[in-house]
Structure formats: structure tokens, C-alpha cells
Amino acid sequence: MLRQLARFLILASVITALTFGAYCVGEAFSAGPPLRIRNRPSGVRLYRRRPRGPQLARTTSFAGEVGLIVGLAFIGRKFLKLRL
Amino acid sequence: MKPQRISVVFWLDAALLLAFSALETVPFTGLAIHEWLAAGLIVLVLCHMLLSWTWIAASSKRLPSRGPARTKLNYFLNFALLLSVVTTMLSGFVVSEVVARALGFQSQAGNNHWRLIHNQASNFVVVFAAVHLAINWDWSIAAAKKCLNLRTGQS
């Protein structure tokens, strides 16, 4: 039983690390350069929306998110099948 | 379930999964698509619920009686998913910059309180969606094999 549990925990860790890691890396690089704030002579602050980063990073975060949901479901399924 | 119905439900669910994943990654879609996609998702969620209406009605009737704990747990998990989706959409509408303005409402985009609710509820959506998929995993795999013409390896 312990071996079964250990195998499950390793599988769950690998899946979570890969999918959540891909999501986090994608999100980190898809934010683009920092927000620019300009001060107008009138004293009104002009905020500019933060531009998006490279397409690859954005796609990585999307793929990571799909993988995370499916991966968590797979882990959940495996957990339900474990007879602890 | 009829093969045609299985196909409709499967592709609807696949679209829901991809749409939710796209909504969770705002830089992927951009803010305008994020907001309009969320508005369109209301229709998909309603279709998903209507296609599962037989189960919802039967489970709601059986809820007060002594039934299997698994069905009750499944019911409450689905209800929690619906609640988190509704919370995410409502809070998203409050802080929306594109859809709210297009529909003539005043945007509360700078309201951090609603933004926090929106972000936290969307995290719950991910968790409950994963649990929802885990519970229906066998059906999803069987439907995917049928709809995508995948062979199981056993002849």
C-alpha cells in the first residue's frame, strides 16, 4: 500500500510541477514590459495598459492551464481509485 | 445515450474546458476577448446544464432522501462549481472595462475588492472544474475515444 501511495505522490508531483510550472513561466513572461505612467502638465496621471509579451509565452501559459485542469482531474481520478 | 448526443455533449465540454483555460490566462487572449468570451460562456454553461438536466432534476429530488453518499458529494461539488462560476462572472462584469461600457454600465475596473473576489473565485473554478472532470473521467475518456475515433488497443 505504501508503494502504491508513493507512486501516486510522485505522479501527482510530476504532473503538477510540469503543468503549473508551464503556466507560471508562461504568465511570468507574457506580462510584457512594466506599466508606464506619464504625468501630464495638468497634473492628471495617464496610465497605459501593460502590453502583452511574446506569443510563445502566452501560448505556454494557456497550454499550462489546460494541462493543469486535466492533470488535476487525472490526479483526482487516480486518488479516487486508490484504496487507502 | 445516443451517439449524436454523446458527440454534442463531448464537443460542448471540450469547448468549455478550452474556454475556461483561455479565460484563466488573460495575457493569452487580451482583455477585450477575455470579457466577450466570458459573456459568450454563459450560453455554453447554460447548454451544458440543460443537457445534464435529467441528472440535475433526479439528484435534486433524491437529495433529501437517504441515498448514496457519492451522489450527494457529486451534487454538492457541482453546485460549488456553479456557485464559483457565477461569482467569477458577476465580479468579472463589475470590474469589466469593455463589456460593461459596451452595454452602458459604469465600470468599477479600479475596485480592488471586486477584483480580489474575481481572482479568488476563478481559482476555485479551476479546482472545482478539475474535480468535476475527475468525477466524470471515465465518461469523458469513453466519449473522446468515440468522437475522435481512437482505438483502445483491445480488438
gemmi code that builds the backbone of each chain (N, CA, C; Angstrom):
import gemmi

chains = {
    "A": [
        ("MET", (0.826, -1.204, 0.000), (0.000, 0.000, 0.000), (0.867, 1.262, 0.000)),
        ("LEU", (1.972, 1.202, 0.773), (2.872, 2.351, 0.840), (3.507, 2.633, -0.521)),
        ("ARG", (3.847, 1.537, -1.218), (4.449, 1.687, -2.545), (3.451, 2.348, -3.512)),
        ("GLN", (2.195, 1.923, -3.396), (1.127, 2.489, -4.229), (0.963, 3.992, -3.964)),
        ("LEU", (0.992, 4.329, -2.672), (0.849, 5.725, -2.260), (2.036, 6.553, -2.754)),
        ("ALA", (3.225, 5.976, -2.625), (4.433, 6.685, -3.065), (4.397, 6.938, -4.573)),
        ("ARG", (3.973, 5.923, -5.305), (3.890, 6.069, -6.769), (2.879, 7.157, -7.140)),
        ("PHE", (1.764, 7.172, -6.409), (0.736, 8.180, -6.667), (1.277, 9.583, -6.387)),
        ("LEU", (2.000, 9.731, -5.251), (2.520, 11.052, -4.872), (3.558, 11.547, -5.878)),
        ("ILE", (4.394, 10.632, -6.375), (5.406, 11.009, -7.373), (4.710, 11.465, -8.665)),
        ("LEU", (3.728, 10.677, -9.091), (2.983, 11.010, -10.317), (2.292, 12.369, -10.182)),
        ("ALA", (1.646, 12.573, -9.017), (0.924, 13.828, -8.774), (1.895, 15.010, -8.777)),
        ("SER", (3.071, 14.821, -8.151), (4.060, 15.907, -8.090), (4.576, 16.248, -9.478)),
        ("VAL", (4.866, 15.223, -10.269), (5.416, 15.448, -11.620), (4.395, 16.196, -12.488)),
        ("ILE", (3.139, 15.712, -12.462), (2.092, 16.342, -13.284), (1.879, 17.798, -12.859)),
        ("THR", (1.780, 18.018, -11.532), (1.538, 19.376, -11.034), (2.711, 20.291, -11.370)),
        ("ALA", (3.938, 19.785, -11.156), (5.120, 20.613, -11.424), (5.189, 20.999, -12.902)),
        ("LEU", (4.921, 20.047, -13.786), (5.012, 20.321, -15.229), (3.944, 21.318, -15.684)),
        ("THR", (2.694, 21.050, -15.289), (1.599, 21.896, -15.786), (1.594, 23.269, -15.102)),
        ("PHE", (1.701, 23.267, -13.772), (1.676, 24.543, -13.044), (2.937, 25.341, -13.355)),
        ("GLY", (4.054, 24.626, -13.530), (5.305, 25.275, -13.905), (5.183, 25.962, -15.252)),
        ("ALA", (4.599, 25.248, -16.230), (4.412, 25.831, -17.570), (3.513, 27.059, -17.486)),
        ("TYR", (2.450, 26.951, -16.682), (1.523, 28.075, -16.522), (2.237, 29.287, -15.918)),
        ("CYS", (3.014, 29.049, -14.830), (3.694, 30.149, -14.132), (4.749, 30.800, -15.019)),
        ("VAL", (5.547, 29.965, -15.713), (6.594, 30.504, -16.598), (5.951, 31.322, -17.716)),
        ("GLY", (4.877, 30.766, -18.299), (4.153, 31.475, -19.367), (3.603, 32.800, -18.882)),
        ("GLU", (2.992, 32.787, -17.692), (2.412, 34.016, -17.134), (3.498, 35.050, -16.854)),
        ("ALA", (4.636, 34.572, -16.326), (5.729, 35.482, -15.961), (6.273, 36.201, -17.197)),
        ("PHE", (6.374, 35.474, -18.306), (6.956, 36.083, -19.498), (5.923, 36.735, -20.408)),
        ("SER", (4.647, 36.506, -20.138), (3.624, 37.074, -21.025), (3.116, 38.425, -20.534)),
        ("ALA", (3.711, 38.927, -19.456), (3.229, 40.194, -18.906), (3.751, 41.398, -19.692)),
        ("GLY", (4.874, 41.245, -20.362), (5.415, 42.371, -21.131), (6.136, 43.372, -20.256)),
        ("PRO", (6.609, 44.470, -20.851), (7.337, 45.466, -20.058), (6.435, 46.148, -19.043)),
        ("PRO", (7.052, 46.750, -18.001), (6.224, 47.320, -16.928), (5.335, 48.490, -17.371)),
        ("LEU", (4.367, 48.760, -16.506), (3.382, 49.827, -16.769), (4.076, 51.188, -16.852)),
        ("ARG", (3.671, 51.965, -17.830), (4.246, 53.302, -17.955), (3.242, 54.341, -17.458)),
        ("ILE", (3.700, 55.225, -16.628), (2.812, 56.280, -16.121), (3.387, 57.632, -16.560)),
        ("ARG", (2.575, 58.391, -17.186), (3.018, 59.725, -17.614), (2.283, 60.779, -16.805)),
        ("ASN", (2.992, 61.780, -16.426), (2.346, 62.895, -15.739), (2.109, 64.013, -16.743)),
        ("ARG", (0.853, 64.351, -16.922), (0.535, 65.449, -17.839), (0.781, 66.777, -17.127)),
        ("PRO", (0.976, 67.832, -17.881), (1.196, 69.138, -17.239), (0.019, 69.563, -16.370)),
        ("SER", (-1.174, 69.051, -16.720), (-2.360, 69.426, -15.930), (-2.402, 68.725, -14.574)),
        ("GLY", (-1.505, 67.779, -14.379), (-1.477, 67.051, -13.107), (-2.201, 65.723, -13.183)),
        ("VAL", (-2.886, 65.471, -14.327), (-3.615, 64.209, -14.493), (-2.623, 63.115, -14.863)),
        ("ARG", (-2.710, 62.005, -14.192), (-1.806, 60.887, -14.490), (-2.402, 60.020, -15.592)),
        ("LEU", (-1.611, 59.721, -16.568), (-2.085, 58.920, -17.696), (-1.521, 57.504, -17.559)),
        ("TYR", (-2.390, 56.542, -17.354), (-1.953, 55.153, -17.207), (-2.031, 54.456, -18.554)),
        ("ARG", (-1.019, 53.729, -18.865), (-1.038, 52.945, -20.110), (-1.137, 51.487, -19.766)),
        ("ARG", (-1.987, 50.785, -20.501), (-2.136, 49.353, -20.244), (-0.836, 48.620, -20.527)),
        ("ARG", (-0.518, 47.672, -19.642), (0.711, 46.910, -19.812), (0.612, 46.068, -21.094)),
        ("PRO", (1.547, 46.244, -22.030), (1.429, 45.468, -23.271), (1.697, 43.986, -23.059)),
        ("ARG", (1.191, 43.185, -23.986), (1.369, 41.734, -23.858), (2.743, 41.304, -24.333)),
        ("GLY", (3.201, 40.191, -23.791), (4.522, 39.681, -24.134), (4.488, 38.808, -25.378)),
        ("PRO", (5.554, 38.017, -25.589), (5.617, 37.204, -26.809), (4.535, 36.132, -26.875)),
        ("GLN", (4.174, 35.776, -28.113), (3.105, 34.791, -28.352), (3.431, 33.446, -27.709)),
        ("LEU", (4.698, 33.053, -27.771), (5.109, 31.745, -27.233), (4.810, 31.657, -25.729)),
        ("ALA", (5.128, 32.735, -25.011), (4.889, 32.746, -23.565), (3.395, 32.677, -23.266)),
        ("ARG", (2.612, 33.404, -24.064), (1.162, 33.420, -23.842), (0.547, 32.057, -24.137)),
        ("THR", (1.035, 31.425, -25.204), (0.517, 30.093, -25.551), (0.936, 29.073, -24.503)),
        ("THR", (2.166, 29.241, -23.959), (2.649, 28.325, -22.921), (1.756, 28.398, -21.681)),
        ("SER", (1.376, 29.617, -21.308), (0.532, 29.760, -20.113), (-0.848, 29.151, -20.359)),
        ("PHE", (-1.372, 29.296, -21.582), (-2.680, 28.702, -21.917), (-2.597, 27.172, -21.899)),
        ("ALA", (-1.532, 26.635, -22.539), (-1.358, 25.178, -22.560), (-1.160, 24.644, -21.141)),
        ("GLY", (-0.416, 25.406, -20.326), (-0.201, 25.025, -18.920), (-1.507, 24.974, -18.149)),
        ("GLU", (-2.385, 25.924, -18.442), (-3.683, 25.979, -17.750), (-4.558, 24.781, -18.137)),
        ("VAL", (-4.603, 24.465, -19.448), (-5.372, 23.288, -19.896), (-4.802, 22.034, -19.235)),
        ("GLY", (-3.459, 21.931, -19.258), (-2.784, 20.778, -18.652), (-3.044, 20.687, -17.156)),
        ("LEU", (-3.094, 21.852, -16.508), (-3.319, 21.868, -15.055), (-4.699, 21.309, -14.708)),
        ("ILE", (-5.727, 21.745, -15.439), (-7.091, 21.259, -15.154), (-7.192, 19.761, -15.446)),
        ("VAL", (-6.704, 19.356, -16.626), (-6.782, 17.931, -16.988), (-5.890, 17.104, -16.045)),
        ("GLY", (-4.706, 17.641, -15.738), (-3.771, 16.938, -14.842), (-4.342, 16.756, -13.449)),
        ("LEU", (-4.954, 17.830, -12.922), (-5.570, 17.735, -11.587), (-6.710, 16.717, -11.598)),
        ("ALA", (-7.461, 16.702, -12.705), (-8.556, 15.730, -12.829), (-8.001, 14.307, -12.858)),
        ("PHE", (-6.906, 14.118, -13.586), (-6.267, 12.803, -13.676), (-5.761, 12.356, -12.299)),
        ("ILE", (-5.143, 13.307, -11.571), (-4.654, 13.004, -10.218), (-5.839, 12.636, -9.315)),
        ("GLY", (-6.917, 13.421, -9.431), (-8.126, 13.161, -8.635), (-8.694, 11.786, -8.923)),
        ("ARG", (-8.694, 11.434, -10.219), (-9.201, 10.121, -10.638), (-8.355, 8.993, -10.035)),
        ("LYS", (-7.037, 9.191, -10.098), (-6.117, 8.189, -9.541), (-6.314, 8.071, -8.028)),
        ("PHE", (-6.539, 9.244, -7.378), (-6.725, 9.252, -5.930), (-7.998, 8.510, -5.551)),
        ("LEU", (-9.067, 8.718, -6.350), (-10.332, 8.033, -6.074), (-10.183, 6.521, -6.230)),
        ("LYS", (-9.279, 6.126, -7.136), (-9.088, 4.692, -7.369), (-8.173, 4.049, -6.329)),
        ("LEU", (-7.413, 4.886, -5.607), (-6.535, 4.353, -4.553), (-7.388, 3.823, -3.420)),
        ("ARG", (-7.100, 2.676, -2.950), (-7.870, 2.136, -1.816), (-7.011, 2.215, -0.572)),
        ("LEU", (-7.045, 3.396, 0.052), (-6.194, 3.606, 1.230), (-6.868, 3.069, 2.484)),
    ],
    "B": [
        ("MET", (-27.158, 6.690, -23.895), (-27.108, 7.972, -24.601), (-26.855, 7.746, -26.089)),
        ("LYS", (-27.598, 8.455, -26.947), (-27.446, 8.302, -28.399), (-26.083, 8.835, -28.849)),
        ("PRO", (-25.502, 8.199, -29.898), (-24.171, 8.634, -30.353), (-24.103, 10.110, -30.726)),
        ("GLN", (-25.184, 10.613, -31.329), (-25.193, 12.025, -31.734), (-25.175, 12.942, -30.509)),
        ("ARG", (-25.916, 12.536, -29.485), (-25.972, 13.323, -28.252), (-24.620, 13.297, -27.540)),
        ("ILE", (-23.981, 12.122, -27.544), (-22.643, 11.996, -26.936), (-21.680, 12.962, -27.606)),
        ("SER", (-21.758, 13.010, -28.931), (-20.871, 13.881, -29.694), (-21.104, 15.354, -29.329)),
        ("VAL", (-22.382, 15.749, -29.245), (-22.713, 17.143, -28.911), (-22.185, 17.489, -27.515)),
        ("VAL", (-22.461, 16.599, -26.545), (-22.044, 16.849, -25.158), (-20.520, 16.899, -25.078)),
        ("PHE", (-19.843, 15.973, -25.756), (-18.382, 15.920, -25.695), (-17.752, 17.198, -26.247)),
        ("TRP", (-18.204, 17.626, -27.440), (-17.604, 18.823, -28.049), (-17.957, 20.077, -27.268)),
        ("LEU", (-19.139, 20.102, -26.665), (-19.522, 21.239, -25.816), (-18.606, 21.302, -24.593)),
        ("ASP", (-18.363, 20.135, -23.971), (-17.499, 20.076, -22.791), (-16.058, 20.446, -23.141)),
        ("ALA", (-15.591, 19.987, -24.307), (-14.230, 20.322, -24.748), (-14.113, 21.833, -24.967)),
        ("ALA", (-15.153, 22.418, -25.557), (-15.159, 23.876, -25.778), (-15.150, 24.610, -24.440)),
        ("LEU", (-15.906, 24.082, -23.467), (-15.945, 24.694, -22.135), (-14.566, 24.654, -21.476)),
        ("LEU", (-13.891, 23.506, -21.587), (-12.556, 23.351, -20.986), (-11.575, 24.344, -21.599)),
        ("LEU", (-11.580, 24.432, -22.936), (-10.657, 25.345, -23.622), (-10.999, 26.804, -23.315)),
        ("ALA", (-12.302, 27.094, -23.271), (-12.724, 28.476, -22.993), (-12.339, 28.885, -21.578)),
        ("PHE", (-12.552, 27.995, -20.593), (-12.190, 28.306, -19.210), (-10.681, 28.491, -19.079)),
        ("SER", (-9.923, 27.643, -19.780), (-8.460, 27.758, -19.726), (-8.011, 29.080, -20.338)),
        ("ALA", (-8.642, 29.460, -21.436), (-8.299, 30.735, -22.080), (-8.665, 31.911, -21.168)),
        ("LEU", (-9.780, 31.761, -20.452), (-10.202, 32.844, -19.556), (-9.266, 33.002, -18.363)),
        ("GLU", (-8.630, 31.894, -17.967), (-7.713, 31.951, -16.826), (-6.384, 32.613, -17.192)),
        ("THR", (-6.113, 32.680, -18.500), (-4.854, 33.295, -18.927), (-5.184, 34.550, -19.740)),
        ("VAL", (-5.358, 35.655, -19.027), (-5.773, 36.916, -19.665), (-4.752, 37.408, -20.705)),
        ("PRO", (-3.428, 37.311, -20.446), (-2.489, 37.773, -21.476), (-2.603, 36.990, -22.790)),
        ("PHE", (-3.072, 35.759, -22.719), (-3.209, 34.934, -23.937), (-4.276, 35.503, -24.872)),
        ("THR", (-5.388, 35.928, -24.273), (-6.500, 36.405, -25.094), (-6.495, 37.923, -25.279)),
        ("GLY", (-6.008, 38.632, -24.268), (-6.181, 40.084, -24.259), (-7.486, 40.395, -23.538)),
        ("LEU", (-7.597, 41.610, -23.004), (-8.739, 41.923, -22.139), (-10.087, 41.903, -22.876)),
        ("ALA", (-10.122, 42.444, -24.090), (-11.404, 42.522, -24.825), (-11.954, 41.127, -25.123)),
        ("ILE", (-11.096, 40.238, -25.651), (-11.549, 38.861, -25.947), (-11.904, 38.140, -24.652)),
        ("HIS", (-11.113, 38.381, -23.580), (-11.381, 37.762, -22.272), (-12.809, 38.069, -21.823)),
        ("GLU", (-13.179, 39.329, -21.930), (-14.505, 39.735, -21.445), (-15.641, 39.237, -22.338)),
        ("TRP", (-15.461, 39.312, -23.650), (-16.528, 38.857, -24.553), (-16.649, 37.335, -24.548)),
        ("LEU", (-15.507, 36.668, -24.385), (-15.534, 35.193, -24.297), (-16.297, 34.751, -23.047)),
        ("ALA", (-16.064, 35.478, -21.938), (-16.775, 35.172, -20.687), (-18.279, 35.387, -20.853)),
        ("ALA", (-18.638, 36.436, -21.600), (-20.064, 36.697, -21.845), (-20.670, 35.568, -22.686)),
        ("GLY", (-19.918, 35.114, -23.673), (-20.393, 34.011, -24.520), (-20.452, 32.686, -23.786)),
        ("LEU", (-19.609, 32.580, -22.746), (-19.547, 31.333, -21.980), (-20.844, 31.062, -21.216)),
        ("ILE", (-21.578, 32.126, -20.921), (-22.861, 31.971, -20.214), (-23.756, 31.013, -21.014)),
        ("VAL", (-23.769, 31.185, -22.345), (-24.596, 30.335, -23.221), (-24.112, 28.879, -23.148)),
        ("LEU", (-22.782, 28.695, -23.186), (-22.223, 27.338, -23.133), (-22.544, 26.652, -21.803)),
        ("VAL", (-22.421, 27.408, -20.701), (-22.719, 26.844, -19.375), (-24.192, 26.450, -19.286)),
        ("LEU", (-25.061, 27.321, -19.816), (-26.499, 27.018, -19.802), (-26.800, 25.767, -20.631)),
        ("CYS", (-26.158, 25.650, -21.803), (-26.351, 24.453, -22.654), (-25.865, 23.206, -21.922)),
        ("HIS", (-24.706, 23.320, -21.251), (-24.141, 22.197, -20.503), (-25.111, 21.739, -19.406)),
        ("MET", (-25.704, 22.729, -18.735), (-26.651, 22.398, -17.658), (-27.938, 21.796, -18.219)),
        ("LEU", (-28.404, 22.341, -19.347), (-29.641, 21.814, -19.953), (-29.452, 20.370, -20.426)),
        ("LEU", (-28.266, 20.078, -20.970), (-28.001, 18.710, -21.432), (-27.871, 17.725, -20.264)),
        ("SER", (-27.536, 18.267, -19.080), (-27.427, 17.404, -17.896), (-28.654, 17.528, -17.004)),
        ("TRP", (-29.714, 18.123, -17.541), (-30.882, 18.443, -16.699), (-31.530, 17.209, -16.071)),
        ("THR", (-31.547, 16.100, -16.787), (-32.151, 14.866, -16.245), (-31.448, 14.479, -14.951)),
        ("TRP", (-30.100, 14.526, -14.969), (-29.322, 14.167, -13.779), (-29.567, 15.181, -12.660)),
        ("ILE", (-29.591, 16.475, -13.019), (-29.782, 17.532, -12.015), (-31.139, 17.365, -11.335)),
        ("ALA", (-32.187, 17.155, -12.148), (-33.541, 17.014, -11.591), (-33.647, 15.767, -10.719)),
        ("ALA", (-33.100, 14.652, -11.211), (-33.181, 13.397, -10.442), (-32.416, 13.502, -9.132)),
        ("SER", (-31.210, 14.104, -9.177), (-30.388, 14.235, -7.964), (-31.013, 15.193, -6.969)),
        ("SER", (-31.635, 16.275, -7.482), (-32.286, 17.238, -6.588), (-33.451, 16.584, -5.849)),
        ("LYS", (-34.204, 15.709, -6.553), (-35.336, 15.021, -5.921), (-34.850, 14.027, -4.869)),
        ("ARG", (-33.726, 13.376, -5.179), (-33.211, 12.326, -4.287), (-32.423, 12.888, -3.106)),
        ("LEU", (-32.103, 14.188, -3.172), (-31.205, 14.780, -2.174), (-31.681, 14.625, -0.725)),
        ("PRO", (-32.981, 14.919, -0.422), (-33.409, 14.785, 0.969), (-33.451, 13.333, 1.468)),
        ("SER", (-33.637, 12.398, 0.539), (-33.749, 11.003, 0.973), (-32.366, 10.392, 1.211)),
        ("ARG", (-32.375, 9.226, 1.862), (-31.116, 8.548, 2.165), (-30.622, 7.821, 0.906)),
        ("GLY", (-29.688, 8.422, 0.267), (-29.129, 7.818, -0.945), (-27.644, 7.610, -0.790)),
        ("PRO", (-26.977, 7.199, -1.868), (-25.540, 7.005, -1.792), (-24.794, 8.328, -1.542)),
        ("ALA", (-23.783, 8.254, -0.667), (-23.031, 9.463, -0.297), (-22.285, 10.037, -1.500)),
        ("ARG", (-21.890, 9.161, -2.410), (-21.135, 9.591, -3.589), (-21.965, 10.551, -4.463)),
        ("THR", (-23.253, 10.218, -4.630), (-24.134, 11.077, -5.442), (-24.310, 12.440, -4.790)),
        ("LYS", (-24.455, 12.423, -3.442), (-24.642, 13.691, -2.722), (-23.389, 14.554, -2.813)),
        ("LEU", (-22.224, 13.909, -2.666), (-20.952, 14.629, -2.758), (-20.791, 15.232, -4.162)),
        ("ASN", (-21.120, 14.441, -5.163), (-21.048, 14.880, -6.558), (-21.960, 16.086, -6.776)),
        ("TYR", (-23.165, 16.014, -6.202), (-24.143, 17.095, -6.331), (-23.592, 18.385, -5.722)),
        ("PHE", (-23.048, 18.284, -4.509), (-22.536, 19.475, -3.826), (-21.298, 20.042, -4.527)),
        ("LEU", (-20.461, 19.163, -5.084), (-19.282, 19.634, -5.823), (-19.702, 20.384, -7.085)),
        ("ASN", (-20.716, 19.849, -7.768), (-21.227, 20.527, -8.967), (-21.858, 21.860, -8.613)),
        ("PHE", (-22.560, 21.885, -7.470), (-23.182, 23.129, -7.014), (-22.102, 24.158, -6.676)),
        ("ALA", (-21.022, 23.701, -6.039), (-19.905, 24.596, -5.701), (-19.248, 25.142, -6.969)),
        ("LEU", (-19.154, 24.297, -7.994), (-18.590, 24.744, -9.274), (-19.478, 25.822, -9.893)),
        ("LEU", (-20.788, 25.579, -9.882), (-21.731, 26.559, -10.444), (-21.648, 27.881, -9.684)),
        ("LEU", (-21.577, 27.772, -8.341), (-21.511, 28.971, -7.493), (-20.243, 29.772, -7.793)),
        ("SER", (-19.117, 29.070, -7.929), (-17.864, 29.785, -8.201), (-17.860, 30.388, -9.610)),
        ("VAL", (-18.500, 29.697, -10.572), (-18.582, 30.246, -11.938), (-19.444, 31.514, -11.941)),
        ("VAL", (-20.589, 31.437, -11.238), (-21.489, 32.605, -11.187), (-20.797, 33.777, -10.493)),
        ("THR", (-20.090, 33.496, -9.366), (-19.373, 34.552, -8.638), (-18.305, 35.180, -9.525)),
        ("THR", (-17.557, 34.326, -10.239), (-16.500, 34.838, -11.123), (-17.094, 35.728, -12.212)),
        ("MET", (-18.210, 35.288, -12.793), (-18.807, 36.063, -13.892), (-19.390, 37.384, -13.399)),
        ("LEU", (-20.077, 37.345, -12.249), (-20.667, 38.577, -11.724), (-19.596, 39.588, -11.336)),
        ("SER", (-18.566, 39.107, -10.602), (-17.489, 40.019, -10.184), (-16.705, 40.498, -11.413)),
        ("GLY", (-16.580, 39.608, -12.399), (-15.905, 39.975, -13.643), (-16.661, 41.063, -14.385)),
        ("PHE", (-17.984, 40.981, -14.339), (-18.796, 42.005, -15.001), (-18.642, 43.360, -14.295)),
        ("VAL", (-18.548, 43.300, -12.948), (-18.405, 44.549, -12.184), (-17.080, 45.244, -12.535)),
        ("VAL", (-15.988, 44.446, -12.647), (-14.681, 45.066, -12.911), (-14.356, 45.148, -14.416)),
        ("SER", (-15.315, 44.751, -15.258), (-15.023, 44.729, -16.693), (-14.879, 46.148, -17.246)),
        ("GLU", (-14.000, 46.266, -18.221), (-13.754, 47.571, -18.833), (-14.401, 47.669, -20.209)),
        ("VAL", (-14.561, 46.529, -20.887), (-15.042, 46.543, -22.273), (-16.545, 46.244, -22.333)),
        ("VAL", (-16.947, 45.094, -21.760), (-18.348, 44.652, -21.879), (-19.298, 45.596, -21.139)),
        ("ALA", (-18.934, 45.959, -19.897), (-19.817, 46.830, -19.106), (-20.044, 48.156, -19.813)),
        ("ARG", (-18.950, 48.710, -20.359), (-19.087, 50.000, -21.066), (-19.898, 49.839, -22.339)),
        ("ALA", (-19.678, 48.715, -23.040), (-20.419, 48.478, -24.292), (-21.915, 48.343, -24.025)),
        ("LEU", (-22.251, 47.815, -22.837), (-23.666, 47.626, -22.507), (-24.246, 48.831, -21.758)),
        ("GLY", (-23.431, 49.869, -21.597), (-23.912, 51.107, -20.992), (-23.869, 51.136, -19.481)),
        ("PHE", (-23.074, 50.259, -18.858), (-22.942, 50.258, -17.396), (-21.657, 50.984, -17.012)),
        ("GLN", (-21.638, 51.472, -15.762), (-20.445, 52.144, -15.281), (-19.438, 51.095, -14.803)),
        ("SER", (-18.216, 51.190, -15.289), (-17.194, 50.196, -14.941), (-16.590, 50.491, -13.564)),
        ("GLN", (-16.338, 49.413, -12.813), (-15.691, 49.530, -11.499), (-14.286, 48.915, -11.603)),
        ("ALA", (-13.630, 49.166, -12.722), (-12.355, 48.495, -13.011), (-11.300, 48.714, -11.928)),
        ("GLY", (-11.344, 49.855, -11.275), (-10.321, 50.143, -10.260), (-10.661, 49.591, -8.893)),
        ("ASN", (-11.802, 48.916, -8.763), (-12.231, 48.412, -7.454), (-11.478, 47.125, -7.104)),
        ("ASN", (-10.532, 47.259, -6.183), (-9.680, 46.116, -5.834), (-10.433, 45.027, -5.077)),
        ("HIS", (-11.486, 45.425, -4.367), (-12.283, 44.465, -3.597), (-12.941, 43.445, -4.544)),
        ("TRP", (-13.589, 43.967, -5.582), (-14.248, 43.088, -6.568), (-13.227, 42.305, -7.374)),
        ("ARG", (-12.073, 42.935, -7.629), (-11.005, 42.260, -8.383), (-10.486, 41.048, -7.599)),
        ("LEU", (-10.357, 41.252, -6.259), (-9.894, 40.160, -5.387), (-10.910, 39.011, -5.406)),
        ("ILE", (-12.197, 39.367, -5.305), (-13.260, 38.340, -5.352), (-13.189, 37.594, -6.689)),
        ("HIS", (-13.005, 38.349, -7.782), (-12.936, 37.756, -9.124), (-11.761, 36.765, -9.219)),
        ("ASN", (-10.601, 37.185, -8.725), (-9.406, 36.322, -8.819), (-9.542, 35.065, -7.950)),
        ("GLN", (-10.056, 35.255, -6.727), (-10.196, 34.102, -5.820), (-11.247, 33.115, -6.352)),
        ("ALA", (-12.358, 33.653, -6.830), (-13.423, 32.769, -7.352), (-12.931, 32.006, -8.581)),
        ("SER", (-12.103, 32.656, -9.415), (-11.600, 31.966, -10.613), (-10.637, 30.835, -10.227)),
        ("ASN", (-9.907, 31.015, -9.098), (-9.055, 29.913, -8.612), (-9.915, 28.719, -8.190)),
        ("PHE", (-11.043, 29.019, -7.555), (-11.971, 27.945, -7.144), (-12.559, 27.240, -8.371)),
        ("VAL", (-12.800, 28.018, -9.437), (-13.333, 27.421, -10.672), (-12.366, 26.364, -11.197)),
        ("VAL", (-11.064, 26.675, -11.186), (-10.055, 25.715, -11.678), (-10.113, 24.423, -10.863)),
        ("VAL", (-10.142, 24.579, -9.539), (-10.141, 23.399, -8.654), (-11.415, 22.574, -8.844)),
        ("PHE", (-12.576, 23.251, -8.824), (-13.842, 22.514, -8.944), (-14.043, 21.934, -10.346)),
        ("ALA", (-13.514, 22.640, -11.372), (-13.600, 22.098, -12.746), (-12.774, 20.813, -12.846)),
        ("ALA", (-11.607, 20.824, -12.197), (-10.758, 19.628, -12.209), (-11.448, 18.469, -11.484)),
        ("VAL", (-12.095, 18.779, -10.351), (-12.820, 17.742, -9.598), (-13.996, 17.215, -10.429)),
        ("HIS", (-14.685, 18.140, -11.102), (-15.830, 17.786, -11.963), (-15.376, 16.833, -13.079)),
        ("LEU", (-14.221, 17.170, -13.669), (-13.673, 16.318, -14.733), (-13.217, 14.965, -14.166)),
        ("ALA", (-12.651, 14.999, -12.953), (-12.185, 13.752, -12.323), (-13.347, 12.795, -12.076)),
        ("ILE", (-14.472, 13.352, -11.621), (-15.646, 12.519, -11.331), (-16.215, 11.917, -12.623)),
        ("ASN", (-16.171, 12.710, -13.697), (-16.716, 12.242, -14.986), (-15.616, 11.757, -15.929)),
        ("TRP", (-14.472, 11.359, -15.363), (-13.295, 10.983, -16.162), (-13.580, 9.819, -17.110)),
        ("ASP", (-14.199, 8.760, -16.579), (-14.445, 7.560, -17.394), (-15.341, 7.873, -18.597)),
        ("TRP", (-16.408, 8.665, -18.326), (-17.313, 9.047, -19.410), (-16.566, 9.887, -20.444)),
        ("SER", (-15.740, 10.836, -19.957), (-15.006, 11.731, -20.863), (-14.058, 10.956, -21.762)),
        ("ILE", (-13.352, 9.980, -21.182), (-12.393, 9.187, -21.967), (-13.148, 8.342, -23.006)),
        ("ALA", (-14.255, 7.725, -22.557), (-15.053, 6.896, -23.478), (-15.615, 7.746, -24.617)),
        ("ALA", (-16.114, 8.944, -24.279), (-16.680, 9.835, -25.303), (-15.592, 10.329, -26.250)),
        ("ALA", (-14.410, 10.637, -25.694), (-13.290, 11.104, -26.536), (-12.888, 10.023, -27.525)),
        ("LYS", (-12.861, 8.768, -27.042), (-12.489, 7.655, -27.932), (-13.500, 7.492, -29.059)),
        ("LYS", (-14.772, 7.685, -28.719), (-15.820, 7.551, -29.744), (-15.773, 8.701, -30.750)),
        ("CYS", (-15.685, 9.926, -30.201), (-15.764, 11.113, -31.058), (-14.499, 11.311, -31.888)),
        ("LEU", (-13.349, 10.923, -31.344), (-12.103, 11.126, -32.078), (-11.654, 9.871, -32.826)),
        ("ASN", (-12.513, 8.846, -32.794), (-12.236, 7.562, -33.451), (-10.909, 6.950, -33.003)),
        ("LEU", (-10.664, 6.987, -31.696), (-9.430, 6.425, -31.159), (-9.672, 4.956, -30.813)),
        ("ARG", (-8.670, 4.139, -31.073), (-8.806, 2.733, -30.743), (-8.167, 2.478, -29.393)),
        ("THR", (-8.764, 1.583, -28.645), (-8.289, 1.303, -27.294), (-7.072, 0.394, -27.256)),
        ("GLY", (-6.787, -0.291, -28.311), (-5.672, -1.238, -28.335), (-6.151, -2.651, -28.157)),
        ("GLN", (-7.380, -2.780, -27.610), (-8.002, -4.110, -27.498), (-8.945, -4.276, -28.670)),
        ("SER", (-8.793, -5.334, -29.417), (-9.657, -5.502, -30.595), (-10.960, -6.182, -30.203)),
    ],
}
model = gemmi.Model(1)
for chain_id, residues in chains.items():
    chain = gemmi.Chain(chain_id)
    for i, (resn, *xyz) in enumerate(residues, 1):
        res = gemmi.Residue()
        res.name, res.seqid = resn, gemmi.SeqId(i, " ")
        for name, pos in zip(("N", "CA", "C"), xyz):
            atom = gemmi.Atom()
            atom.name, atom.element = name, gemmi.Element(name[0])
            atom.pos, atom.b_iso = gemmi.Position(*pos), 0.0
            res.add_atom(atom)
        chain.add_residue(res)
    model.add_chain(chain)
structure = gemmi.Structure()
structure.add_model(model)
structure.setup_entities()
